[in-house]
Amino acid sequence: MSIYPPDLELYVQQKIASGEFQSAEQFAAVAARLYRRLERRRDELKASIDAGLAELDAGDCAPLDIEAIKAELIAELDLNQA
């Protein structure tokens, strides 16, 4: 008996057949670890958003300098392409 719904069972079996995973249990363990990492990242992002909103509510923010942001992004892209 599979723990996966039919639409995922085929996917899991394909991953096992390809040699990427040795068993459905290994697949489930990796999936659980990835989900835990995703939850942690979500919690970090939520905390960051909450902190930013609190700063905004307190009036502790400056207007965005769009030109500076664009220049920073262009510089970053140039470094990544080098």
ABEGO torsion letter per residue (X at the ends): XBABBAAAAAAAAAAAAAGABABAAAAAAAAAAAAAAAAAAAAAAAAAAAAAAAAAAAGABBBBBAAAAAAAAAAAAAAAAX
